[in-house]
Amino acid sequence: MRVSNMLAGFVLGAVAVGVAGWLMMPSLMLKEHPSPFGVEETVEKISQNALAEGWVVSSVSPLNDSVKKHGGGDLPPVRLVNLCQPHHAFKILHPDDSKIVSVMMPCTISVYQKNDGKTYIGTMNAGLLGKMFGGVVAEVMGGPVATEQQKFIAFANQ
């Protein structure tokens, strides 16, 4: 086999892997879970579970109300549950080289109603996100944050 054929095969393979990764990334990075409850009850269960794990519920923002208020129109309910675990946040934010991750803090879980009338929970894949950054971010996000996040929404995975 000629070197040019081998090189072309390698380049084509690399491009195919890159395209596959690009297409799969949204489904790997963002997870959606149907909730057996309505929006407000789902928000309450997530909040209670987070508090039980030592997290702080910084706020619950009604995103749909903000969209409407600012001229975007009516949407079914969309709530952003903003959560923080001070010890995890400190561990990530203490080193200067990981402070940039603050752009994704606090951790947010969304609870929304789709046009089918059902309630869903949206989460980021904290473990995968941590791996992308490495170091202390991977240690915290890929370990306790990912584990605890699953506990917050365990009721939806039954």
SEDOKE-998487 format. One line per field, with one value per residue: residue number from 1; z, y, x of N, C-alpha, C in turn; residue in one letter. Coordinates in steps of 0.05 Angstrom, whole numbers, plus 5000, padded with zeros to 4 digits. Atoms other than C-alpha are relative to their C-alpha. Example, Ala and Ser with C-alpha at 12.3 -4.5 7.8 and 13.67 -1.06 7.14 Angstrom:
BEGIN
sefi	1, 2
nw	5000, 4999
nv	4976, 4976
nu	5018, 4984
caw	5156, 5143
cav	4910, 4979
cau	5246, 5273
cw	5000, 5014
cv	5024, 5022
cu	5018, 4985
kolmi	A, S
// end
This chain:
BEGIN
sefi	1, 2, 3, 4, 5, 6, 7, 8, 9, 10, 11, 12, 13, 14, 15, 16, 17, 18, 19, 20, 21, 22, 23, 24, 25, 26, 27, 28, 29, 30, 31, 32, 33, 34, 35, 36, 37, 38, 39, 40, 41, 42, 43, 44, 45, 46, 47, 48, 49, 50, 51, 52, 53, 54, 55, 56, 57, 58, 59, 60, 61, 62, 63, 64, 65, 66, 67, 68, 69, 70, 71, 72, 73, 74, 75, 76, 77, 78, 79, 80, 81, 82, 83, 84, 85, 86, 87, 88, 89, 90, 91, 92, 93, 94, 95, 96, 97, 98, 99, 100, 101, 102, 103, 104, 105, 106, 107, 108, 109, 110, 111, 112, 113, 114, 115, 116, 117, 118, 119, 120, 121, 122, 123, 124, 125, 126, 127, 128, 129, 130, 131, 132, 133, 134, 135, 136, 137, 138, 139, 140, 141, 142, 143, 144, 145, 146, 147, 148, 149, 150, 151, 152, 153, 154, 155, 156, 157, 158
nw	5000, 5003, 4978, 5004, 4994, 4971, 4989, 5007, 4982, 4973, 5000, 5002, 4975, 4980, 5006, 4992, 4971, 4992, 5006, 4982, 4974, 5001, 5002, 4975, 4977, 4984, 4985, 4979, 4981, 4987, 4994, 4994, 4985, 4994, 4971, 4995, 4986, 5014, 4998, 4973, 4982, 5008, 4990, 4971, 4994, 5006, 4979, 4975, 5002, 5000, 4972, 4984, 5007, 4991, 5020, 4997, 5022, 5002, 5011, 5020, 5018, 5020, 5025, 5019, 4992, 5009, 5030, 5006, 4990, 5018, 5028, 5015, 5004, 4980, 5001, 4977, 4977, 5001, 4975, 4997, 4972, 4997, 4976, 4994, 4978, 4995, 4999, 5028, 5014, 4990, 5010, 5029, 5004, 4986, 5019, 5020, 5027, 5004, 4995, 5024, 4998, 4987, 5019, 4999, 4973, 4985, 5015, 5006, 5010, 5010, 4998, 5020, 5011, 5029, 5011, 4995, 4973, 4981, 4987, 5004, 4986, 5016, 4985, 5014, 4992, 4984, 5002, 5026, 4999, 4985, 5016, 5021, 4988, 4986, 4974, 4978, 5011, 5005, 4974, 4986, 5017, 5008, 4976, 4983, 5013, 5017, 4983, 4985, 5020, 5006, 4977, 5000, 5019, 4999, 5002, 5028, 5014, 4990
nv	4977, 4976, 4981, 4980, 5013, 5003, 4973, 4992, 5015, 4989, 4974, 5005, 5011, 4978, 4982, 5014, 5000, 4973, 4995, 5016, 4988, 4975, 5006, 5013, 4984, 4990, 5021, 5009, 4978, 4992, 5023, 4993, 5021, 4994, 5000, 5010, 4979, 4974, 4983, 4990, 5022, 5009, 4980, 5003, 5025, 4995, 4982, 5016, 5020, 4986, 4991, 5024, 5007, 4979, 4979, 4976, 4992, 4971, 4988, 5014, 4978, 5007, 4990, 4994, 4974, 4980, 4999, 4986, 4972, 4985, 5000, 5024, 5015, 5020, 5027, 5016, 4995, 5008, 4991, 5005, 5004, 4993, 5014, 4996, 5015, 4982, 5013, 5006, 4975, 4991, 5017, 4994, 4972, 4992, 4996, 4980, 5011, 5011, 4980, 4996, 5018, 4985, 4993, 5021, 5003, 5025, 5023, 4995, 5022, 4987, 5016, 4986, 5014, 4999, 4997, 5025, 4997, 5015, 4986, 5012, 4989, 4998, 4998, 5003, 5024, 4989, 5017, 4995, 4972, 4999, 5013, 4981, 4981, 5013, 4989, 4999, 4999, 5028, 5013, 4991, 5003, 5028, 5016, 4994, 4985, 5018, 5019, 4986, 4992, 5023, 5004, 4979, 5006, 5029, 5006, 5000, 5022, 5026
nu	5017, 4984, 5001, 5021, 5026, 5001, 5004, 5027, 5017, 4997, 5014, 5028, 5008, 5000, 5023, 5024, 5002, 5007, 5028, 5016, 4998, 5015, 5029, 5009, 4994, 5023, 5014, 4982, 4996, 5025, 5017, 5028, 5013, 5028, 5007, 5027, 5015, 5002, 4976, 4995, 4993, 4973, 4981, 5000, 4986, 4972, 4990, 4998, 4979, 4975, 4995, 4993, 4972, 4982, 4998, 5016, 5016, 4995, 5024, 5016, 5007, 5020, 4989, 5022, 5011, 4980, 5002, 5025, 4998, 4983, 5011, 4996, 5024, 5008, 4989, 5007, 4981, 4971, 4988, 4972, 4994, 4972, 4990, 4971, 4988, 4977, 4974, 4992, 4994, 4975, 4978, 4996, 4993, 4976, 4977, 5005, 5004, 5027, 5021, 5016, 5023, 5021, 5020, 5021, 5009, 5003, 5011, 5028, 5017, 5024, 5025, 5017, 5023, 5001, 5027, 5016, 5011, 4984, 4978, 4973, 4977, 4976, 4975, 4974, 4985, 4979, 4976, 4987, 4991, 4975, 4979, 4991, 4982, 4978, 4991, 5019, 5027, 5008, 5003, 5024, 5023, 5003, 5004, 5023, 5022, 5015, 5014, 5021, 5020, 5017, 5018, 5021, 5021, 5004, 5028, 5008, 4987, 5010
caw	5000, 4982, 5035, 5003, 5009, 5082, 5096, 5061, 5102, 5166, 5150, 5130, 5193, 5236, 5202, 5212, 5286, 5293, 5259, 5300, 5364, 5344, 5328, 5393, 5439, 5456, 5477, 5518, 5551, 5566, 5597, 5599, 5649, 5650, 5718, 5747, 5779, 5756, 5750, 5819, 5855, 5815, 5834, 5907, 5907, 5874, 5925, 5984, 5959, 5947, 6017, 6046, 6011, 6041, 5981, 5980, 5936, 5913, 5874, 5832, 5771, 5729, 5662, 5623, 5663, 5646, 5572, 5571, 5612, 5562, 5500, 5482, 5487, 5527, 5543, 5586, 5655, 5655, 5723, 5735, 5801, 5819, 5868, 5903, 5948, 5982, 5995, 5923, 5897, 5941, 5919, 5845, 5853, 5900, 5846, 5798, 5737, 5749, 5766, 5695, 5711, 5752, 5688, 5698, 5771, 5807, 5783, 5749, 5739, 5695, 5704, 5646, 5615, 5542, 5495, 5510, 5580, 5613, 5660, 5647, 5683, 5646, 5673, 5650, 5651, 5708, 5702, 5628, 5639, 5692, 5647, 5594, 5643, 5681, 5747, 5807, 5764, 5741, 5812, 5840, 5781, 5761, 5833, 5886, 5842, 5791, 5846, 5887, 5825, 5810, 5881, 5871, 5813, 5833, 5838, 5763, 5745, 5778
cav	5000, 5068, 5120, 5169, 5119, 5107, 5182, 5194, 5138, 5166, 5236, 5210, 5169, 5229, 5272, 5218, 5212, 5288, 5293, 5236, 5269, 5336, 5306, 5265, 5320, 5352, 5285, 5269, 5338, 5352, 5301, 5303, 5263, 5260, 5277, 5241, 5307, 5376, 5433, 5463, 5396, 5375, 5439, 5428, 5356, 5376, 5433, 5387, 5334, 5385, 5414, 5344, 5335, 5399, 5444, 5514, 5532, 5601, 5616, 5588, 5632, 5630, 5638, 5637, 5698, 5736, 5719, 5744, 5807, 5827, 5816, 5745, 5717, 5662, 5597, 5538, 5539, 5537, 5541, 5546, 5516, 5548, 5506, 5515, 5470, 5518, 5467, 5443, 5514, 5534, 5475, 5493, 5569, 5570, 5557, 5615, 5569, 5542, 5607, 5612, 5555, 5606, 5623, 5558, 5570, 5560, 5491, 5496, 5444, 5464, 5440, 5454, 5435, 5417, 5427, 5355, 5380, 5336, 5359, 5347, 5358, 5382, 5372, 5380, 5318, 5342, 5283, 5294, 5369, 5358, 5311, 5366, 5412, 5363, 5376, 5398, 5412, 5339, 5316, 5356, 5356, 5284, 5259, 5289, 5338, 5285, 5236, 5286, 5314, 5245, 5241, 5307, 5277, 5204, 5207, 5218, 5158, 5105
cau	5000, 5026, 5042, 4994, 4936, 4954, 4957, 4891, 4859, 4886, 4861, 4793, 4788, 4807, 4755, 4702, 4718, 4716, 4649, 4620, 4645, 4616, 4548, 4546, 4571, 4503, 4473, 4535, 4540, 4467, 4420, 4344, 4303, 4227, 4198, 4138, 4116, 4096, 4145, 4137, 4138, 4199, 4235, 4216, 4242, 4308, 4316, 4302, 4349, 4404, 4396, 4399, 4467, 4495, 4484, 4455, 4397, 4420, 4357, 4301, 4292, 4228, 4262, 4196, 4172, 4236, 4230, 4158, 4173, 4226, 4183, 4199, 4129, 4094, 4129, 4110, 4144, 4220, 4254, 4329, 4349, 4416, 4456, 4523, 4564, 4612, 4667, 4667, 4665, 4723, 4765, 4754, 4761, 4821, 4874, 4880, 4884, 4814, 4778, 4753, 4705, 4666, 4630, 4591, 4576, 4531, 4511, 4444, 4390, 4332, 4261, 4214, 4149, 4147, 4089, 4068, 4049, 4101, 4156, 4230, 4295, 4356, 4426, 4498, 4541, 4585, 4633, 4646, 4652, 4704, 4744, 4747, 4783, 4825, 4861, 4821, 4760, 4759, 4769, 4711, 4663, 4676, 4672, 4627, 4589, 4569, 4550, 4510, 4476, 4449, 4421, 4383, 4345, 4343, 4267, 4263, 4306, 4262
cw	5000, 5025, 4997, 5006, 5031, 5013, 4995, 5018, 5028, 5003, 4999, 5026, 5022, 4997, 5008, 5030, 5010, 4995, 5018, 5028, 5002, 5000, 5027, 5024, 5015, 5016, 5022, 5022, 5015, 5002, 5006, 5013, 5003, 5030, 5003, 5013, 4982, 5005, 5028, 5020, 4994, 5011, 5030, 5008, 4995, 5022, 5026, 4999, 5000, 5028, 5017, 4995, 5008, 4980, 5008, 4975, 4998, 4991, 4983, 4982, 4980, 4973, 4980, 5006, 4990, 4970, 4992, 5007, 4980, 4971, 4984, 4995, 5022, 4995, 5023, 5022, 4995, 5025, 5000, 5029, 5003, 5027, 5003, 5024, 5007, 5001, 4972, 4985, 5009, 4988, 4970, 4997, 5014, 4982, 4978, 4972, 4995, 5006, 4976, 5000, 5014, 4981, 4999, 5028, 5005, 4981, 4996, 4990, 4990, 5002, 4981, 4991, 4970, 4990, 5003, 5028, 5022, 5011, 4996, 5016, 4981, 5017, 4981, 5010, 5015, 4998, 4974, 4999, 5015, 4985, 4979, 5011, 5014, 5027, 5022, 4991, 4994, 5026, 5014, 4983, 4994, 5024, 5015, 4986, 4983, 5017, 5015, 4981, 4994, 5024, 5000, 4982, 4999, 4997, 4971, 4985, 5009, 4982
cv	5025, 5018, 5020, 4989, 4998, 5027, 5009, 4985, 5010, 5027, 4997, 4988, 5021, 5019, 4986, 4999, 5028, 5007, 4985, 5012, 5026, 4995, 4987, 5018, 5011, 4978, 4989, 5022, 5008, 4976, 5010, 4976, 5008, 4998, 4989, 5021, 5024, 5017, 5009, 4978, 4989, 5018, 4996, 4975, 5003, 5017, 4985, 4981, 5014, 5010, 4977, 4991, 5022, 5022, 5023, 5005, 5030, 5014, 4980, 5022, 4990, 5012, 5008, 5027, 5022, 5004, 5016, 5030, 5017, 4997, 4975, 4982, 4979, 4973, 4984, 5004, 4989, 5012, 4992, 4998, 5003, 4990, 5005, 4982, 5015, 4987, 4992, 5025, 5011, 4985, 5006, 5029, 5009, 5003, 5020, 4988, 4988, 5020, 5005, 4983, 5014, 5009, 4980, 4996, 5021, 4978, 5005, 4975, 5014, 4980, 5015, 4982, 5003, 5003, 4975, 5001, 4986, 5016, 4985, 5014, 5000, 5004, 5000, 4975, 5010, 4984, 5005, 5029, 5002, 4988, 5019, 5020, 4988, 5012, 4999, 5001, 4972, 4985, 5006, 4994, 4971, 4982, 5008, 5015, 4982, 4981, 5013, 5010, 4978, 4995, 5021, 4992, 4970, 4992, 4998, 4976, 4973, 4989
cu	5018, 4996, 4978, 4972, 4997, 4994, 4972, 4980, 5001, 4985, 4970, 4989, 4999, 4977, 4974, 4996, 4993, 4971, 4981, 5000, 4984, 4970, 4990, 5003, 4975, 4987, 5018, 5002, 4975, 4982, 4972, 4987, 4971, 4994, 4972, 4982, 4998, 5024, 5006, 5007, 5027, 5021, 5003, 5016, 5030, 5012, 5003, 5023, 5028, 5007, 5008, 5029, 5020, 5004, 4982, 4984, 5001, 4975, 4985, 4989, 4979, 5008, 4978, 4988, 5018, 4998, 4975, 5002, 5016, 4993, 5003, 4976, 4996, 5014, 4988, 5021, 5028, 5012, 5030, 5006, 5030, 5010, 5030, 5007, 5025, 5027, 5010, 5008, 5027, 5024, 5006, 5010, 5025, 5024, 4993, 4995, 4973, 4978, 4982, 4975, 4977, 4978, 4977, 4989, 4978, 4990, 4970, 4987, 4975, 4977, 4981, 4977, 5001, 4972, 4983, 4987, 5016, 5024, 5026, 5021, 5024, 5025, 5024, 5013, 5025, 5026, 5015, 5011, 5026, 5024, 5011, 5020, 5024, 5006, 4979, 4971, 4990, 4996, 4974, 4975, 4995, 4995, 4975, 4978, 4983, 4983, 4977, 4978, 4980, 4981, 4977, 4977, 4993, 4970, 4990, 5011, 4989, 4979
kolmi	M, R, V, S, N, M, L, A, G, F, V, L, G, A, V, A, V, G, V, A, G, W, L, M, M, P, S, L, M, L, K, E, H, P, S, P, F, G, V, E, E, T, V, E, K, I, S, Q, N, A, L, A, E, G, W, V, V, S, S, V, S, P, L, N, D, S, V, K, K, H, G, G, G, D, L, P, P, V, R, L, V, N, L, C, Q, P, H, H, A, F, K, I, L, H, P, D, D, S, K, I, V, S, V, M, M, P, C, T, I, S, V, Y, Q, K, N, D, G, K, T, Y, I, G, T, M, N, A, G, L, L, G, K, M, F, G, G, V, V, A, E, V, M, G, G, P, V, A, T, E, Q, Q, K, F, I, A, F, A, N, Q
// end
